Amino acid sequence: MADNGYGNGMQHYPGRKTYIMYHGTTMEKALKIQSEGFRRSADGMLGPGVYVSRSKEKASRYPLNAGGEQLAILKLSVRVGKVKRIDSQGHRLQRTWHQHGYDTAWVPANCGMVTSGLEEDCVYDPSRIKVLEILPN
């Protein structure tokens, strides 16, 4: 298995534990997140959590339905903790990884889970995420 920046990604990330990641949203919501912090989503492809990516390109595609609002990308510092690789639809821990002791779920690039082919992460605890900068999108 090739190294993808997360080591083998199977049980935990060897080496670095903090990564620069990105989150796409509206400028209004970006300012609110900067002042109040993230809130965990109720659900999603990987269950509840905050959805982020190491790919700025991926983050720039969100939100999907902004309705003409000014867009922003949040540049983040994310303490990933213990990470579970989720690389197939229907993975037995796809929505329950946190209940099994993981802090972050990671969908590798080009594994077939995301139509864009870009990697995605879901961080369960929003306190693991620090906003570094708001970038206009």
C-alpha positions as CSV (number, residue, x, y, z in Angstrom):
1,M,0.0,0.0,0.0
2,A,1.4,3.4,-1.0
3,D,2.1,6.0,1.6
4,N,-0.5,8.8,1.3
5,G,0.6,11.2,4.0
6,Y,-1.4,9.3,6.7
7,G,1.0,6.4,6.9
8,N,-0.9,3.2,6.3
9,G,-4.1,4.7,7.7
10,M,-5.3,1.5,9.2
11,Q,-5.5,2.0,12.9
12,H,-3.7,5.3,13.7
13,Y,-1.5,7.8,11.9
14,P,2.1,7.1,12.7
15,G,4.2,10.3,13.0
16,R,2.4,13.7,12.8
17,K,-0.9,14.0,14.6
18,T,-1.9,17.5,13.4
19,Y,-2.7,18.3,9.8
20,I,-3.6,21.4,7.8
21,M,-7.1,20.8,6.4
22,Y,-9.9,22.9,4.8
23,H,-13.7,23.3,5.2
24,G,-15.8,25.1,2.6
25,T,-18.8,27.2,3.6
26,T,-20.3,30.6,3.2
27,M,-18.5,33.7,4.5
28,E,-21.2,34.4,7.0
29,K,-20.9,30.9,8.5
30,A,-17.1,31.0,8.3
31,L,-17.1,34.1,10.5
32,K,-19.5,32.4,13.0
33,I,-17.4,29.3,13.1
34,Q,-14.3,31.4,13.7
35,S,-15.9,33.1,16.7
36,E,-18.0,30.2,18.1
37,G,-16.2,27.1,16.8
38,F,-17.5,24.2,14.8
39,R,-20.6,22.2,15.7
40,R,-20.8,18.5,14.8
41,S,-23.2,17.7,12.0
42,A,-26.0,15.3,12.9
43,D,-25.3,12.9,10.0
44,G,-23.5,12.4,6.8
45,M,-21.7,9.8,4.7
46,L,-19.5,9.0,7.8
47,G,-22.1,9.7,10.4
48,P,-22.0,12.7,12.8
49,G,-18.9,15.0,12.9
50,V,-17.2,17.9,11.2
51,Y,-16.4,17.2,7.6
52,V,-13.0,18.5,6.4
53,S,-10.4,17.7,3.8
54,R,-6.7,18.0,3.2
55,S,-7.7,19.0,-0.3
56,K,-8.3,22.8,-0.7
57,E,-9.8,21.9,-4.1
58,K,-12.4,19.7,-2.4
59,A,-13.3,22.4,0.2
60,S,-13.7,25.0,-2.6
61,R,-16.6,23.0,-3.9
62,Y,-18.7,23.6,-0.8
63,P,-21.3,24.4,0.2
64,L,-23.2,22.8,-2.7
65,N,-26.2,25.1,-2.7
66,A,-24.9,28.5,-1.6
67,G,-27.6,30.5,-3.4
68,G,-25.3,33.3,-4.5
69,E,-23.9,33.9,-1.0
70,Q,-20.2,34.9,-0.7
71,L,-18.1,31.7,-0.2
72,A,-15.2,31.0,2.0
73,I,-12.7,28.3,2.8
74,L,-11.6,27.8,6.4
75,K,-7.9,26.9,6.7
76,L,-7.7,24.6,9.8
77,S,-5.3,22.9,12.1
78,V,-6.8,19.5,13.0
79,R,-5.6,17.2,15.7
80,V,-6.7,13.9,14.2
81,G,-6.1,11.5,17.1
82,K,-6.9,7.9,16.3
83,V,-8.0,7.5,12.7
84,K,-10.0,4.8,10.9
85,R,-9.6,4.4,7.2
86,I,-13.1,4.0,5.5
87,D,-12.4,3.0,1.9
88,S,-15.6,1.3,0.7
89,Q,-19.4,2.0,0.8
90,G,-21.0,-0.2,3.4
91,H,-17.7,-0.5,5.4
92,R,-18.7,-2.1,8.7
93,L,-17.6,1.0,10.7
94,Q,-18.7,3.6,8.1
95,R,-21.1,5.4,10.5
96,T,-20.0,3.8,13.8
97,W,-16.2,4.4,13.9
98,H,-16.4,6.8,16.8
99,Q,-18.2,4.2,18.9
100,H,-15.2,2.0,18.4
101,G,-12.7,4.4,19.8
102,Y,-11.7,6.5,16.7
103,D,-11.5,10.3,16.7
104,T,-11.4,10.7,12.9
105,A,-12.7,8.8,9.9
106,W,-10.6,9.1,6.7
107,V,-11.8,8.4,3.2
108,P,-8.7,8.1,1.0
109,A,-8.6,9.7,-2.5
110,N,-9.7,7.7,-5.4
111,C,-11.2,4.8,-3.3
112,G,-14.7,5.1,-4.9
113,M,-16.5,6.6,-1.9
114,V,-16.5,10.2,-3.1
115,T,-17.5,11.1,-6.7
116,S,-14.8,13.8,-6.9
117,G,-12.1,11.2,-6.1
118,L,-10.7,13.6,-3.5
119,E,-10.0,12.6,0.1
120,E,-12.4,13.5,3.0
121,D,-12.2,13.3,6.8
122,C,-14.8,13.4,9.5
123,V,-13.7,14.6,12.9
124,Y,-16.0,13.7,15.7
125,D,-15.0,16.2,18.4
126,P,-15.0,19.8,17.1
127,S,-12.6,20.9,19.8
128,R,-9.9,19.1,17.8
129,I,-10.2,21.7,15.1
130,K,-8.6,25.2,15.2
131,V,-9.4,27.9,12.6
132,L,-6.2,29.4,11.3
133,E,-7.6,31.6,8.5
134,I,-10.6,32.5,6.5
135,L,-9.9,32.5,2.7
136,P,-12.4,34.1,0.3
137,N,-13.5,31.5,-2.3
